[in-house]
């Protein structure tokens, strides 16, 4: 079959069932979490209305360059696990494990955090919901009622994914459509009740102000990379998978720019900066209705659920791919005989999200920050793999070819590396000492133990087979 053809369903592996909208919904929904509601006021205060919008455009360009390398590689190697396969073929077994292990922390941290973000958001709608204080973790009081919301949602989300990628995709579609409807209401409200006076000043803090927002933007775009993880479940021409990945990034850029401009037109920036949920208060002001503010919070909840769902899909497929390559215990690499989902990997990740609310909000924030650096590490490794494969295997079948060739890959690697530097001490996004560095250190200590058990196999198209052969698999 030509590589440009649509892949057929499999009978002994994953079921190829995801269409164009499914792919867009999964990726776009993964990128639109809850940060756009709580962080908007600070962005507008730091850079001004147009300054904040410009920062997201620039950040989107940076992420799109990295996305171009992903788009080419996913079209050339449309296998479950995404990044794991690219680095394995380009650099060999241990660099592949290093990259995938970094991504697992990033993905799992997001899944776990959403189990905390949901009950935290529900407090806005039901401020009297706290009951049955259990304990305090890192200064945060954990209540039984609050934890029950997160635990119950974790069970539901895990169960939804366990019974098939199709139900998960349908859920994602419904949630994204609601999210888009909320965005449309916000845009209409800006025309109805917004003002250009409220948008002043358009720029605050000059270049420094824009950079202050720019630092945060790449982490709000994390999520497009869940597409490669589920590549074996996408029933589309391989070239289109790469194109849809880039389209999802463009949609996310459009969303964040929309939020900056519309919310910026609602209230003076000083009021937005002092708001706990600036976007919700902005929506209420635009429509002169507290009910519309509640509607926007519901849109935020939809964003939490779409991000949760997308990263649960990505994390489970990545863990499955590691096990299938013989780098994690085989138990993680089993597909459910009926649902054709990586059931054991889902149960494991779902269990982590079930217990996450018991640790409170602050510890999960630390974990997400540590995971953010890990995801940037993976971006660097993928961009480098793109460059290596362009040089070593110029004849590889690439249904989607990134414009700019190796230059695009080099620039993407440099920019991604620059993002990673921002996590170092003294930088704008520096990890908190000692908590976030301890989490990172503990994760990598465990990773080294696993990595030393991985046979040292060089790169190439048959690298996975050689790893399995070396392990006697």
C-alpha positions in Angstrom: 0.0 0.0 0.0 1.3 3.5 -0.8 2.2 5.5 2.2 -0.2 8.3 1.1 -3.1 5.9 1.3 -5.4 5.7 4.4 -4.3 3.0 6.7 -6.7 0.1 7.2 -8.2 -1.1 10.5 -6.1 -3.7 12.3 -7.5 -6.9 13.8 -4.8 -7.6 16.3 -3.7 -4.2 17.3 -5.2 -0.7 17.7 -8.4 0.1 15.8 -8.0 2.9 13.3 -11.1 5.0 13.9 -10.1 8.6 14.4 -11.1 11.0 11.6 -10.1 14.6 10.8 -12.3 16.2 13.4 -11.4 13.6 16.1 -7.7 14.4 15.6 -8.3 18.2 15.7 -10.5 17.9 18.8 -8.0 15.8 20.7 -5.0 18.1 19.9 -6.8 21.4 20.2 -8.6 20.3 23.4 -5.4 19.1 24.9 -3.9 22.6 24.4 -6.8 24.5 25.9 -6.8 23.7 29.6 -7.8 26.2 32.3 -4.9 28.6 32.3 -6.6 30.9 29.8 -9.2 31.8 32.6 -6.9 32.3 35.5 -3.8 33.8 33.8 -5.3 36.3 31.4 -5.5 39.2 33.9 -1.7 38.9 34.7 -0.9 38.7 31.0 -2.9 41.8 30.2 -1.3 43.7 33.1 2.2 42.7 32.1 2.1 43.3 28.4 -1.1 45.2 27.5 -3.9 44.0 25.3 -2.0 43.9 22.0 1.3 43.1 23.7 -0.2 39.9 25.2 -1.8 39.0 21.9 1.5 39.6 20.1 3.3 37.3 22.7 1.0 34.5 21.8 1.5 35.0 18.1 5.3 34.8 18.6 5.0 31.9 21.0 2.8 30.1 18.4 5.4 30.6 15.7 8.1 29.0 18.0 5.8 26.0 18.7 4.8 25.8 15.1 8.5 25.4 14.1 8.8 22.5 16.5 5.4 21.2 15.2 6.8 21.1 11.7 9.4 18.6 12.7 6.6 16.5 14.4 4.4 16.8 11.3 7.1 15.3 9.1 8.1 12.6 11.5 4.5 11.5 12.3 3.7 11.2 8.6 6.9 9.1 8.0 6.5 6.9 11.2 2.8 6.8 12.1 3.2 4.4 15.0 1.9 4.5 18.5 4.3 6.2 20.9 5.2 9.1 18.5 8.4 10.6 19.8 9.6 7.3 21.1 9.8 5.9 17.6 11.5 9.0 16.1 14.3 9.1 18.6 14.7 5.3 18.6 15.3 5.3 14.8 17.5 8.4 14.9 19.6 7.9 18.0 19.1 4.4 19.4 17.5 2.7 22.4 18.7 4.6 25.4 18.2 8.1 24.0 14.7 6.9 23.0 14.0 5.8 26.6 15.4 9.1 27.9 13.0 11.1 25.7 10.0 8.9 26.4 10.6 8.8 30.2 10.8 12.6 30.2 7.5 12.8 28.3 5.8 10.3 30.6 6.4 12.7 33.5 5.1 15.6 31.5 1.9 13.9 30.4 1.2 12.2 33.8 1.7 15.5 35.6 -1.0 17.1 33.5 -3.4 14.2 33.9 -2.9 14.3 37.7 -3.2 18.1 37.9 -6.5 18.1 36.0 -7.9 15.9 38.8 -7.1 18.9 41.1 -8.0 21.7 38.7 -11.6 20.4 38.4 -12.6 20.6 42.1 -10.7 23.8 42.4 -12.8 25.3 39.6 -16.0 23.9 41.1 -15.3 26.1 44.1 -16.1 29.1 41.9 -19.5 27.7 41.2 -20.1 26.2 44.7 -18.1 28.2 47.2 -19.7 26.3 50.1 -18.8 22.8 48.8 -15.8 22.3 51.2 -16.6 19.8 53.9 -14.7 17.2 55.9 -11.2 18.5 56.2 -8.7 15.7 55.9 -5.2 17.1 56.2 -2.9 19.9 55.0 -0.3 19.3 52.3 2.3 22.1 51.6 0.0 24.6 53.2 -3.1 23.6 51.3 -6.1 22.2 53.2 -7.5 19.0 51.6 -11.2 18.4 52.1 -13.1 15.2 51.6 -15.8 16.8 49.4 -13.2 18.6 47.3 -11.1 15.4 46.8 -14.2 13.4 46.0 -15.0 15.5 43.0 -11.5 14.9 41.6 -11.5 11.2 42.4 -14.9 10.6 40.9 -14.0 12.5 37.7 -10.7 10.5 37.5 -12.6 7.2 37.6 -15.0 8.4 34.9 -12.3 9.7 32.6 -10.2 6.6 32.9 -13.2 4.4 32.4 -14.2 6.3 29.3 -10.8 5.8 27.7 -10.6 2.2 28.8 -13.7 1.2 26.8 -12.3 2.6 23.6 -10.7 5.5 21.8 -14.0 6.2 20.0 -16.0 7.0 23.1 -13.1 9.2 24.3 -13.1 11.0 20.9 -16.8 11.5 21.0 -16.6 13.0 24.4 -13.7 15.2 23.3 -15.8 16.4 20.3 -18.7 17.4 22.4 -16.6 19.2 25.0 -14.6 21.1 22.3 -17.8 22.2 20.6 -19.0 23.6 23.8 -15.7 25.3 24.4 -15.9 26.9 20.9 -19.5 28.0 21.6 -18.2 29.8 24.8 -15.5 31.4 22.7 -18.1 32.6 20.2 -20.2 34.1 23.0 -17.1 35.9 24.4 -16.4 37.3 20.9 -19.9 38.4 20.4 -20.0 39.9 23.9 -16.9 41.9 23.0 -18.7 43.6 20.1 -21.8 44.1 22.2 -20.4 45.3 25.5 -16.6 45.8 24.9 -14.8 49.1 24.5 -11.5 50.2 23.0 -11.0 52.4 26.1 -10.8 49.3 28.3 -8.2 47.8 26.0 -5.8 50.6 26.9 -2.9 50.6 27.3 -2.3 48.4 24.2 1.3 47.8 25.2 2.7 47.8 28.7 6.3 47.3 29.7 7.7 47.4 26.2 9.8 44.4 25.0 10.2 43.2 28.6 6.4 43.0 29.1 6.0 41.0 25.9 8.8 38.6 26.9 7.2 38.2 30.3 4.1 36.8 28.6 6.0 34.9 25.9 7.8 32.9 28.6 4.5 31.3 29.5 3.0 30.7 26.1 4.8 27.6 25.0 3.6 25.7 28.0 0.0 26.7 27.2 0.5 25.2 23.7 1.7 21.8 25.0 -0.8 19.2 23.7 -0.4 19.0 20.0 2.1 16.2 20.5 -0.6 13.8 21.7 -1.4 13.3 18.0 1.7 11.2 17.3 1.0 9.1 20.3 -2.3 7.8 18.8 -1.1 7.6 15.2 -2.0 4.0 14.9 -5.6 4.9 15.7 -6.0 7.6 13.0 -7.7 6.6 9.8 -6.4 9.3 7.5 -3.8 9.7 4.8 -0.4 10.0 6.5 0.2 13.5 5.0 -3.0 14.8 6.5 -1.9 13.7 10.0 1.0 16.1 9.8 -1.2 18.9 8.3 -3.8 18.5 11.1 -1.1 18.7 13.7 -0.1 22.1 12.4 -3.7 23.2 12.0 -4.3 22.4 15.7 -1.4 24.7 16.7 -2.9 27.5 14.5 -6.3 27.0 16.2 -4.7 27.2 19.6 -2.9 30.4 18.7 -6.2 31.9 17.4 -7.9 30.9 20.7 -5.4 32.6 22.9 -5.3 35.7 20.8 -9.1 35.8 20.9 -9.0 35.6 24.7 -6.5 38.4 25.1 -8.4 40.8 22.8 -11.9 40.1 24.0 -11.2 40.0 27.7 -9.0 43.0 27.3 -12.0 44.9 26.0 -14.2 44.1 28.9 -12.8 45.8 32.0 -9.9 48.1 33.0 -6.7 46.1 33.3 -6.4 46.9 37.0 -9.7 45.1 37.7 -8.8 42.1 35.6 -5.4 41.8 37.2 -7.0 41.7 40.6 -9.5 39.0 39.6 -9.1 35.4 40.5 -10.8 34.3 37.3 -10.3 37.3 35.0 -11.8 35.8 31.9 -15.0 34.9 33.8 -15.4 38.4 35.2 -14.7 39.8 31.8 -17.4 37.7 30.2 -19.9 38.8 33.0 -19.0 42.5 32.3 -19.3 42.2 28.6 -22.8 40.8 28.9 -23.7 42.6 32.1 -24.7 39.2 33.4 -23.2 37.1 36.2 -24.8 34.1 34.5 -22.6 34.6 31.5 -19.6 34.6 33.8 -20.8 31.2 35.0 -21.1 30.0 31.4 -17.5 30.9 30.8 -16.4 29.0 33.9 -18.3 26.0 32.5 -16.2 26.5 29.3 -13.1 26.4 31.6 -14.3 23.1 33.0 -14.7 21.8 29.4 -11.1 22.9 28.8 -10.0 21.0 31.9 -11.8 17.8 30.7 -10.5 18.1 27.1 -6.9 18.6 28.3 -7.3 15.7 30.7 -8.8 13.4 28.1 -6.1 14.3 25.5 -3.2 13.7 27.8 -4.7 10.5 29.1 -4.7 9.3 25.6 -1.2 10.4 25.0 0.3 9.1 28.2 -1.2 5.7 28.0 0.0 5.2 24.4 3.5 6.3 25.3 3.7 3.9 28.2 2.3 1.1 26.0 5.0 1.9 23.3 7.8 1.8 25.9 6.6 -1.6 27.0 6.1 -2.9 23.5 9.8 -2.0 22.8 10.8 -4.0 25.9 11.8 -1.0 27.9 9.1 -1.3 30.6 7.5 -4.4 32.0 5.4 -6.3 29.4 2.3 -5.8 31.6 2.0 -2.2 30.4 2.1 -3.3 26.7 -1.1 -5.3 26.7 -4.1 -4.3 24.6 -7.6 -5.1 25.9 -8.8 -8.0 23.9 -12.2 -6.4 23.3 -11.7 -2.7 23.4 -8.3 -2.6 21.7 -7.0 0.0 24.2 -3.8 -0.1 26.3 -5.9 -1.1 29.2 -3.2 -1.8 31.7 -1.4 1.5 31.0 -4.7 3.3 31.3 -5.4 1.7 34.7 -1.9 2.6 36.0 -2.2 6.3 34.9 -5.8 6.5 36.0 -4.8 5.2 39.4 -2.3 8.0 39.7 -5.0 10.6 38.8 -7.4 9.0 41.4 -5.0 9.6 44.2 -3.7 13.0 43.0 -6.4 15.1 44.7 -5.3 13.7 48.1 -2.0 15.5 47.7 -3.7 19.0 47.4 -3.1 21.7 44.8 0.4 22.9 45.6 2.2 19.6 45.3 0.6 19.0 41.9 1.7 22.5 40.7 5.2 21.5 41.6 4.8 18.3 39.6 3.4 20.1 36.5 6.3 22.5 36.5 8.8 19.7 36.7 6.9 18.0 33.9 7.0 21.1 31.8 10.8 21.0 31.6 10.6 17.3 30.7 8.3 18.0 27.8 10.7 20.7 26.5 13.5 18.1 26.7 11.5 15.9 24.5 10.9 18.7 22.0 14.7 19.2 21.7 15.2 15.5 21.2 12.6 15.3 18.4 14.0 18.3 16.6 17.5 16.7 16.7 16.0 13.4 15.5 14.5 15.3 12.6 17.9 16.7 11.6 19.7 13.4 12.1 17.1 11.5 9.9 17.1 14.1 7.2 20.9 13.7 7.0 21.2 9.9 7.5 18.0 8.8 5.7 17.3 11.3 2.9 15.3 8.7 1.0 12.9 8.0 3.8 9.3 8.1 2.7 8.0 11.4 4.1 4.4 12.0 2.9 4.6 15.4 4.6 7.9 17.3 4.2 8.6 20.3 6.5 9.5 23.4 4.5 13.0 24.6 5.1 14.5 21.2 5.5 17.2 20.8 8.0 17.3 24.5 8.7 13.8 24.2 10.2 15.0 21.3 12.4 18.1 23.2 13.6 16.1 26.4 14.4 13.4 24.3 16.2 16.1 22.5 18.3 17.7 25.8 19.3 14.4 27.5 20.2 13.3 24.5 22.2 16.7 24.4 24.0 16.2 28.1 24.8 12.8 27.3 26.4 14.5 24.7 28.5 17.0 27.3 29.8 14.2 29.3 31.1 13.6 26.7 33.8 17.1 27.1 35.3 17.8 29.0 38.5 17.6 32.8 38.0 15.5 32.5 34.9 11.8 33.6 34.5 10.4 30.1 34.7 12.9 28.7 37.2 11.9 25.5 39.0 11.2 26.0 42.7 14.0 24.8 44.9 14.0 22.3 46.5 10.5 20.9 45.8 10.4 20.8 42.0 14.0 19.8 41.6 13.5 17.0 44.1 10.5 15.7 42.0 12.6 15.9 38.9 15.6 14.2 40.6 13.5 11.4 42.0 11.8 10.8 38.6 15.2 10.6 36.9 16.7 8.4 39.5 14.0 5.9 38.8 14.5 6.4 35.1 18.2 5.7 35.3 17.4 2.4 37.0 15.1 1.4 34.1 17.4 2.8 31.4 20.4 0.7 32.6 18.3 -2.3 32.0 17.6 -1.3 28.4 20.0 -3.0 25.9 22.3 -0.4 24.3 21.1 -0.7 20.7 22.1 1.8 17.9 19.8 3.7 15.6 18.1 2.5 12.5 14.8 1.2 11.1 15.1 -2.1 12.9 16.2 -0.7 16.2 13.1 -1.8 18.1 13.4 -5.4 16.8 17.1 -5.4 17.9 16.1 -4.2 21.4 13.5 -7.0 21.7 16.0 -9.6 20.3 18.6 -8.5 22.9 16.1 -8.9 25.7 15.1 -12.3 24.3 11.7 -11.0 23.3 
